Amino acid sequence: MNLVHSAIRYPVSTAVGVLLVVLFGIVALLKLPVQLAPDVEKHEVTVDTVWPGGSPHEVEREIIDEQEEQLKGVEGLEKMFSESSYGQGKVILRFPTGTNTDTALLQVSNRLNQVKEYPLEADEPVISSADTRGAAMAWFILDTLEGNPVNIETMRDFAEDIIKARFERVQGVAASNVYGGRERELRVTVDPAKLASRALTIMDLARALDQENRDYSAGDFDEGKRSYVVRTVGEYLNPQDVENVIIARRDGASVYVRDVATAHIDYKDPTVVVRQKGHPAIAINAIRQTGANV
């Protein structure tokens, strides 16, 4: 009764007290960490390495084994396992609950820098930290407006290069994936009769294309106070570069790719089909970083 009596006797003080309680409650609510799916599992760091054309056995021998040899010394590592498939290898490192994700990522990166050598065609390893469940916290659909003649399936490169990259720069997002659409590729269509008439095989053509599609370091030299780095650029930039490659020499004349084949830009057959309201579309997700306030 004394509390009620005091509230009636001092209405201004009571109103101020109530307002302060509400104000502090709002401030606390805004600063309260929020997660769509709270952390209940252990942290994981994933290392993905792409090696186009590598068989699972080669990926394991040339990449995964070398990475595991270095990564087994990461501080706090609880468990490590790997996967090898055609053209890609993955190493998954599991850490105990409470591990600082940024510290774990830094240690993994430092260890990977100690790998002596990767295959020439292999890409740089990509390190990511994501929820161990791998569930996306959000999905987005990319579709064309009514009346827009653009084929959405040809926009996969845009989705990967622009949208996916923007998502992954958002704080709290560990990774983003693109599904649907068709990837661009440079396709070489061979005329078997022309190839046979010049005593050449598909392997001869493939070998020539592989050898020319590379950049090489030619060392460096000093001139006065300046130092120059020399490298030869050979990677294909357009179909014409491919058609101008020399396959072999026959009777003193060069046999070019254009003599036995044609090169053009095309799109790969889709591996995943996404449809929105019956129309082709592209789906993009966002995977939460472990411990992120989202």
NUMI-577773 format. One record per residue (C-alpha): residue number from 0; y, z, x. Coordinates in steps of 0.25 Angstrom, whole numbers, plus 5000, padded with zeros to 4 digits. Example, Ala and Ser with C-alpha at 12.3 -4.5 7.8 and 13.67 -1.06 7.14 Angstrom:
<nodes>
node pos: 0 Y: 4982 Z: 5031 X: 5049
node pos: 1 Y: 4996 Z: 5029 X: 5055
</nodes>
This chain:
<nodes>
node pos: 0 Y: 5000 Z: 5000 X: 5000
node pos: 1 Y: 5009 Z: 5003 X: 5012
node pos: 2 Y: 5008 Z: 4989 X: 5016
node pos: 3 Y: 5011 Z: 4983 X: 5003
node pos: 4 Y: 5023 Z: 4993 X: 5001
node pos: 5 Y: 5028 Z: 4989 X: 5015
node pos: 6 Y: 5027 Z: 4974 X: 5011
node pos: 7 Y: 5035 Z: 4976 X: 4998
node pos: 8 Y: 5045 Z: 4985 X: 5005
node pos: 9 Y: 5048 Z: 4975 X: 5017
node pos: 10 Y: 5046 Z: 4961 X: 5011
node pos: 11 Y: 5054 Z: 4954 X: 5022
node pos: 12 Y: 5045 Z: 4961 X: 5033
node pos: 13 Y: 5033 Z: 4957 X: 5025
node pos: 14 Y: 5037 Z: 4943 X: 5024
node pos: 15 Y: 5040 Z: 4942 X: 5039
node pos: 16 Y: 5026 Z: 4948 X: 5042
node pos: 17 Y: 5019 Z: 4938 X: 5033
node pos: 18 Y: 5027 Z: 4926 X: 5039
node pos: 19 Y: 5023 Z: 4931 X: 5053
node pos: 20 Y: 5008 Z: 4932 X: 5049
node pos: 21 Y: 5009 Z: 4918 X: 5043
node pos: 22 Y: 5016 Z: 4912 X: 5055
node pos: 23 Y: 5007 Z: 4918 X: 5066
node pos: 24 Y: 4995 Z: 4913 X: 5057
node pos: 25 Y: 5000 Z: 4899 X: 5057
node pos: 26 Y: 5002 Z: 4900 X: 5072
node pos: 27 Y: 4988 Z: 4905 X: 5075
node pos: 28 Y: 4982 Z: 4894 X: 5066
node pos: 29 Y: 4989 Z: 4883 X: 5073
node pos: 30 Y: 4984 Z: 4889 X: 5087
node pos: 31 Y: 4970 Z: 4891 X: 5082
node pos: 32 Y: 4960 Z: 4882 X: 5089
node pos: 33 Y: 4954 Z: 4872 X: 5079
node pos: 34 Y: 4941 Z: 4864 X: 5081
node pos: 35 Y: 4935 Z: 4855 X: 5071
node pos: 36 Y: 4921 Z: 4859 X: 5077
node pos: 37 Y: 4922 Z: 4872 X: 5085
node pos: 38 Y: 4915 Z: 4872 X: 5098
node pos: 39 Y: 4901 Z: 4878 X: 5096
node pos: 40 Y: 4894 Z: 4870 X: 5107
node pos: 41 Y: 4895 Z: 4869 X: 5122
node pos: 42 Y: 4904 Z: 4860 X: 5130
node pos: 43 Y: 4900 Z: 4847 X: 5135
node pos: 44 Y: 4906 Z: 4837 X: 5145
node pos: 45 Y: 4901 Z: 4822 X: 5145
node pos: 46 Y: 4902 Z: 4812 X: 5156
node pos: 47 Y: 4900 Z: 4798 X: 5152
node pos: 48 Y: 4898 Z: 4787 X: 5162
node pos: 49 Y: 4897 Z: 4772 X: 5158
node pos: 50 Y: 4890 Z: 4762 X: 5167
node pos: 51 Y: 4889 Z: 4748 X: 5160
node pos: 52 Y: 4875 Z: 4742 X: 5162
node pos: 53 Y: 4869 Z: 4754 X: 5168
node pos: 54 Y: 4855 Z: 4758 X: 5163
node pos: 55 Y: 4852 Z: 4772 X: 5159
node pos: 56 Y: 4844 Z: 4774 X: 5171
node pos: 57 Y: 4855 Z: 4769 X: 5180
node pos: 58 Y: 4865 Z: 4777 X: 5173
node pos: 59 Y: 4857 Z: 4790 X: 5175
node pos: 60 Y: 4854 Z: 4787 X: 5190
node pos: 61 Y: 4868 Z: 4781 X: 5194
node pos: 62 Y: 4877 Z: 4790 X: 5185
node pos: 63 Y: 4871 Z: 4801 X: 5178
node pos: 64 Y: 4863 Z: 4807 X: 5189
node pos: 65 Y: 4875 Z: 4807 X: 5199
node pos: 66 Y: 4884 Z: 4813 X: 5188
node pos: 67 Y: 4874 Z: 4824 X: 5185
node pos: 68 Y: 4873 Z: 4827 X: 5200
node pos: 69 Y: 4888 Z: 4831 X: 5200
node pos: 70 Y: 4889 Z: 4837 X: 5186
node pos: 71 Y: 4878 Z: 4847 X: 5188
node pos: 72 Y: 4887 Z: 4855 X: 5196
node pos: 73 Y: 4898 Z: 4857 X: 5185
node pos: 74 Y: 4902 Z: 4871 X: 5183
node pos: 75 Y: 4897 Z: 4877 X: 5170
node pos: 76 Y: 4888 Z: 4866 X: 5167
node pos: 77 Y: 4877 Z: 4870 X: 5157
node pos: 78 Y: 4870 Z: 4858 X: 5154
node pos: 79 Y: 4870 Z: 4843 X: 5158
node pos: 80 Y: 4863 Z: 4831 X: 5152
node pos: 81 Y: 4865 Z: 4816 X: 5153
node pos: 82 Y: 4862 Z: 4803 X: 5146
node pos: 83 Y: 4861 Z: 4789 X: 5152
node pos: 84 Y: 4861 Z: 4776 X: 5144
node pos: 85 Y: 4864 Z: 4762 X: 5146
node pos: 86 Y: 4878 Z: 4761 X: 5153
node pos: 87 Y: 4882 Z: 4775 X: 5151
node pos: 88 Y: 4878 Z: 4789 X: 5156
node pos: 89 Y: 4882 Z: 4803 X: 5150
node pos: 90 Y: 4882 Z: 4817 X: 5156
node pos: 91 Y: 4884 Z: 4829 X: 5147
node pos: 92 Y: 4888 Z: 4842 X: 5153
node pos: 93 Y: 4887 Z: 4854 X: 5144
node pos: 94 Y: 4895 Z: 4867 X: 5147
node pos: 95 Y: 4894 Z: 4881 X: 5141
node pos: 96 Y: 4904 Z: 4885 X: 5129
node pos: 97 Y: 4917 Z: 4889 X: 5134
node pos: 98 Y: 4918 Z: 4880 X: 5146
node pos: 99 Y: 4932 Z: 4874 X: 5149
node pos: 100 Y: 4930 Z: 4859 X: 5145
node pos: 101 Y: 4942 Z: 4855 X: 5154
node pos: 102 Y: 4935 Z: 4862 X: 5166
node pos: 103 Y: 4922 Z: 4856 X: 5163
node pos: 104 Y: 4928 Z: 4842 X: 5162
node pos: 105 Y: 4935 Z: 4844 X: 5176
node pos: 106 Y: 4922 Z: 4849 X: 5183
node pos: 107 Y: 4914 Z: 4837 X: 5177
node pos: 108 Y: 4925 Z: 4827 X: 5182
node pos: 109 Y: 4925 Z: 4833 X: 5196
node pos: 110 Y: 4910 Z: 4832 X: 5197
node pos: 111 Y: 4909 Z: 4818 X: 5192
node pos: 112 Y: 4919 Z: 4814 X: 5203
node pos: 113 Y: 4909 Z: 4818 X: 5213
node pos: 114 Y: 4899 Z: 4807 X: 5208
node pos: 115 Y: 4899 Z: 4798 X: 5221
node pos: 116 Y: 4897 Z: 4785 X: 5214
node pos: 117 Y: 4895 Z: 4778 X: 5201
node pos: 118 Y: 4890 Z: 4764 X: 5198
node pos: 119 Y: 4900 Z: 4753 X: 5200
node pos: 120 Y: 4901 Z: 4749 X: 5185
node pos: 121 Y: 4901 Z: 4763 X: 5180
node pos: 122 Y: 4913 Z: 4769 X: 5173
node pos: 123 Y: 4919 Z: 4782 X: 5176
node pos: 124 Y: 4913 Z: 4794 X: 5169
node pos: 125 Y: 4920 Z: 4799 X: 5157
node pos: 126 Y: 4920 Z: 4814 X: 5155
node pos: 127 Y: 4922 Z: 4820 X: 5141
node pos: 128 Y: 4921 Z: 4834 X: 5135
node pos: 129 Y: 4917 Z: 4834 X: 5120
node pos: 130 Y: 4911 Z: 4843 X: 5109
node pos: 131 Y: 4896 Z: 4844 X: 5112
node pos: 132 Y: 4893 Z: 4840 X: 5098
node pos: 133 Y: 4900 Z: 4827 X: 5101
node pos: 134 Y: 4905 Z: 4826 X: 5087
node pos: 135 Y: 4918 Z: 4819 X: 5084
node pos: 136 Y: 4929 Z: 4828 X: 5078
node pos: 137 Y: 4936 Z: 4816 X: 5072
node pos: 138 Y: 4933 Z: 4801 X: 5069
node pos: 139 Y: 4943 Z: 4790 X: 5067
node pos: 140 Y: 4941 Z: 4776 X: 5061
node pos: 141 Y: 4948 Z: 4764 X: 5067
node pos: 142 Y: 4949 Z: 4753 X: 5056
node pos: 143 Y: 4958 Z: 4741 X: 5053
node pos: 144 Y: 4969 Z: 4741 X: 5042
node pos: 145 Y: 4966 Z: 4732 X: 5030
node pos: 146 Y: 4971 Z: 4718 X: 5033
node pos: 147 Y: 4970 Z: 4720 X: 5048
node pos: 148 Y: 4961 Z: 4708 X: 5054
node pos: 149 Y: 4957 Z: 4716 X: 5067
node pos: 150 Y: 4942 Z: 4718 X: 5068
node pos: 151 Y: 4941 Z: 4733 X: 5071
node pos: 152 Y: 4928 Z: 4731 X: 5078
node pos: 153 Y: 4936 Z: 4725 X: 5090
node pos: 154 Y: 4945 Z: 4737 X: 5091
node pos: 155 Y: 4935 Z: 4746 X: 5098
node pos: 156 Y: 4942 Z: 4744 X: 5112
node pos: 157 Y: 4955 Z: 4748 X: 5106
node pos: 158 Y: 4948 Z: 4760 X: 5100
node pos: 159 Y: 4942 Z: 4764 X: 5113
node pos: 160 Y: 4954 Z: 4761 X: 5122
node pos: 161 Y: 4965 Z: 4766 X: 5113
node pos: 162 Y: 4960 Z: 4776 X: 5102
node pos: 163 Y: 4949 Z: 4782 X: 5109
node pos: 164 Y: 4957 Z: 4785 X: 5122
node pos: 165 Y: 4968 Z: 4791 X: 5113
node pos: 166 Y: 4959 Z: 4800 X: 5106
node pos: 167 Y: 4953 Z: 4805 X: 5119
node pos: 168 Y: 4967 Z: 4809 X: 5124
node pos: 169 Y: 4968 Z: 4818 X: 5112
node pos: 170 Y: 4967 Z: 4833 X: 5116
node pos: 171 Y: 4954 Z: 4839 X: 5112
node pos: 172 Y: 4947 Z: 4825 X: 5111
node pos: 173 Y: 4935 Z: 4824 X: 5121
node pos: 174 Y: 4931 Z: 4810 X: 5117
node pos: 175 Y: 4932 Z: 4799 X: 5107
node pos: 176 Y: 4922 Z: 4788 X: 5104
node pos: 177 Y: 4924 Z: 4774 X: 5097
node pos: 178 Y: 4913 Z: 4769 X: 5088
node pos: 179 Y: 4913 Z: 4755 X: 5081
node pos: 180 Y: 4919 Z: 4742 X: 5085
node pos: 181 Y: 4915 Z: 4732 X: 5096
node pos: 182 Y: 4918 Z: 4733 X: 5111
node pos: 183 Y: 4924 Z: 4721 X: 5118
node pos: 184 Y: 4915 Z: 4715 X: 5129
node pos: 185 Y: 4916 Z: 4703 X: 5138
node pos: 186 Y: 4904 Z: 4694 X: 5134
node pos: 187 Y: 4898 Z: 4683 X: 5143
node pos: 188 Y: 4890 Z: 4672 X: 5135
node pos: 189 Y: 4881 Z: 4664 X: 5144
node pos: 190 Y: 4876 Z: 4650 X: 5142
node pos: 191 Y: 4861 Z: 4651 X: 5147
node pos: 192 Y: 4860 Z: 4636 X: 5149
node pos: 193 Y: 4872 Z: 4635 X: 5158
node pos: 194 Y: 4867 Z: 4648 X: 5166
node pos: 195 Y: 4853 Z: 4641 X: 5168
node pos: 196 Y: 4859 Z: 4628 X: 5172
node pos: 197 Y: 4866 Z: 4635 X: 5184
node pos: 198 Y: 4853 Z: 4643 X: 5188
node pos: 199 Y: 4860 Z: 4656 X: 5184
node pos: 200 Y: 4855 Z: 4668 X: 5176
node pos: 201 Y: 4861 Z: 4679 X: 5167
node pos: 202 Y: 4859 Z: 4689 X: 5178
node pos: 203 Y: 4867 Z: 4680 X: 5188
node pos: 204 Y: 4879 Z: 4679 X: 5178
node pos: 205 Y: 4878 Z: 4695 X: 5175
node pos: 206 Y: 4878 Z: 4697 X: 5190
node pos: 207 Y: 4890 Z: 4689 X: 5193
node pos: 208 Y: 4898 Z: 4695 X: 5181
node pos: 209 Y: 4894 Z: 4709 X: 5186
node pos: 210 Y: 4898 Z: 4707 X: 5200
node pos: 211 Y: 4912 Z: 4701 X: 5197
node pos: 212 Y: 4916 Z: 4711 X: 5186
node pos: 213 Y: 4920 Z: 4722 X: 5197
node pos: 214 Y: 4932 Z: 4727 X: 5204
node pos: 215 Y: 4930 Z: 4730 X: 5219
node pos: 216 Y: 4938 Z: 4739 X: 5228
node pos: 217 Y: 4942 Z: 4731 X: 5241
node pos: 218 Y: 4947 Z: 4743 X: 5249
node pos: 219 Y: 4962 Z: 4745 X: 5253
node pos: 220 Y: 4971 Z: 4742 X: 5264
node pos: 221 Y: 4984 Z: 4747 X: 5269
node pos: 222 Y: 4997 Z: 4738 X: 5271
node pos: 223 Y: 5008 Z: 4746 X: 5277
node pos: 224 Y: 5011 Z: 4759 X: 5269
node pos: 225 Y: 5003 Z: 4754 X: 5257
node pos: 226 Y: 4988 Z: 4754 X: 5254
node pos: 227 Y: 4982 Z: 4744 X: 5245
node pos: 228 Y: 4969 Z: 4745 X: 5237
node pos: 229 Y: 4961 Z: 4732 X: 5235
node pos: 230 Y: 4951 Z: 4729 X: 5224
node pos: 231 Y: 4945 Z: 4717 X: 5218
node pos: 232 Y: 4946 Z: 4716 X: 5203
node pos: 233 Y: 4934 Z: 4708 X: 5197
node pos: 234 Y: 4932 Z: 4714 X: 5183
node pos: 235 Y: 4933 Z: 4705 X: 5172
node pos: 236 Y: 4945 Z: 4705 X: 5163
node pos: 237 Y: 4943 Z: 4693 X: 5153
node pos: 238 Y: 4932 Z: 4683 X: 5150
node pos: 239 Y: 4938 Z: 4673 X: 5160
node pos: 240 Y: 4935 Z: 4682 X: 5172
node pos: 241 Y: 4920 Z: 4682 X: 5168
node pos: 242 Y: 4919 Z: 4667 X: 5166
node pos: 243 Y: 4925 Z: 4665 X: 5180
node pos: 244 Y: 4915 Z: 4673 X: 5187
node pos: 245 Y: 4906 Z: 4665 X: 5197
node pos: 246 Y: 4891 Z: 4667 X: 5194
node pos: 247 Y: 4885 Z: 4659 X: 5206
node pos: 248 Y: 4887 Z: 4646 X: 5214
node pos: 249 Y: 4879 Z: 4634 X: 5211
node pos: 250 Y: 4880 Z: 4621 X: 5220
node pos: 251 Y: 4893 Z: 4626 X: 5226
node pos: 252 Y: 4899 Z: 4629 X: 5212
node pos: 253 Y: 4902 Z: 4642 X: 5206
node pos: 254 Y: 4896 Z: 4645 X: 5192
node pos: 255 Y: 4905 Z: 4653 X: 5184
node pos: 256 Y: 4902 Z: 4662 X: 5172
node pos: 257 Y: 4910 Z: 4652 X: 5163
node pos: 258 Y: 4900 Z: 4641 X: 5167
node pos: 259 Y: 4888 Z: 4648 X: 5160
node pos: 260 Y: 4895 Z: 4658 X: 5151
node pos: 261 Y: 4907 Z: 4662 X: 5143
node pos: 262 Y: 4914 Z: 4675 X: 5143
node pos: 263 Y: 4922 Z: 4681 X: 5131
node pos: 264 Y: 4926 Z: 4694 X: 5125
node pos: 265 Y: 4918 Z: 4699 X: 5113
node pos: 266 Y: 4914 Z: 4712 X: 5107
node pos: 267 Y: 4901 Z: 4720 X: 5108
node pos: 268 Y: 4891 Z: 4722 X: 5096
node pos: 269 Y: 4895 Z: 4735 X: 5090
node pos: 270 Y: 4886 Z: 4747 X: 5093
node pos: 271 Y: 4892 Z: 4756 X: 5082
node pos: 272 Y: 4898 Z: 4751 X: 5069
node pos: 273 Y: 4909 Z: 4759 X: 5062
node pos: 274 Y: 4913 Z: 4755 X: 5048
node pos: 275 Y: 4924 Z: 4761 X: 5039
node pos: 276 Y: 4924 Z: 4758 X: 5024
node pos: 277 Y: 4915 Z: 4747 X: 5027
node pos: 278 Y: 4924 Z: 4741 X: 5038
node pos: 279 Y: 4921 Z: 4741 X: 5053
node pos: 280 Y: 4929 Z: 4752 X: 5060
node pos: 281 Y: 4930 Z: 4760 X: 5073
node pos: 282 Y: 4927 Z: 4775 X: 5074
node pos: 283 Y: 4933 Z: 4784 X: 5084
node pos: 284 Y: 4930 Z: 4798 X: 5086
node pos: 285 Y: 4936 Z: 4810 X: 5093
node pos: 286 Y: 4927 Z: 4821 X: 5100
node pos: 287 Y: 4933 Z: 4835 X: 5102
node pos: 288 Y: 4933 Z: 4841 X: 5116
node pos: 289 Y: 4926 Z: 4854 X: 5116
node pos: 290 Y: 4936 Z: 4865 X: 5114
node pos: 291 Y: 4947 Z: 4856 X: 5109
node pos: 292 Y: 4956 Z: 4862 X: 5098
node pos: 293 Y: 4954 Z: 4851 X: 5088
</nodes>
